[in-house]
Amino acid sequence: MTYPQLLLNKRVAGIDRNLLSALRTMRIQLKSGISLFTVLSTIAQEDYGGVSREIKKAVDRINTGMQQISALEMLAIENPSINFQRVIWQIVTAMKAGSDINLVLEEIVNSLEDEQIVQVQEYGSKLNPLTMFYMLIVVIVPSLSVTFLVVLSSFISMSSNSASLLFWSLYFIVFLFQLFFLKMVSSKRPNLLGE
C-alpha cells in the first residue's frame, strides 16, 4: 500500500536533487541571450535526472503546438515537487507580466541556495544527538559488554562454545544497529543536497 508513496517520494527527491544545478544552467544560458524554449530544450536533453524528464514533457507539448505558458502551467500542476512547482509558477508569472526572467531566476536560485543552507544546518543539528547515541550504543556498550563477559566467563565456568555464542550474538546486534543507524541517517538527508 505504501509502494506508490515511496515511488512518489523517490521522484520528488530526484527532481529536488537536480533542481538547483538545472536552474543555474538556465540562468547562465538566458543571460547569454538564448531563448527560453532553447534553454528548456537543452535542459531536457541534459542529464539533470527528474528535472530533465519533467522539462521534456513541457518541450514535447510546446513542439506539438501548445503555447509555452500553457505547457509550463500544466507542468507545474502535474508535478509533485513543491520546489519545482514554485519555480515553474514564478517563471510563468514573470512571462505573463513581461518581466525579465533572468532576474526571476536569480532570485529563485538565491532562495534555493538559502534554503539549502538552512537544510544543512538543520541536518547537522539532527546528526549531533544521533552521533552521541551511535557512540553510546555501538562503541561504549559493546566494549563494556565484552569486558563484562570476559570477567563473567572467568568467574562462572562457561564453556567456550557458549562464550563464543555470546560474543557472536553481541557482534550481530552491533552490526544490525549500525545498518539501522546508516538507514536512519540517510533518510534524514535533505532533498536539496544533490551536488
Secondary structure as UniProt FT lines:
FT   HELIX           3..31
FT   TURN            32..33
FT   HELIX           36..45
FT   HELIX           50..63
FT   TURN            64..65
FT   HELIX           68..78
FT   HELIX           82..97
FT   HELIX           101..134
FT   HELIX           135..140
FT   HELIX           141..155
FT   TURN            156..157
FT   HELIX           160..187
FT   TURN            191..192
//
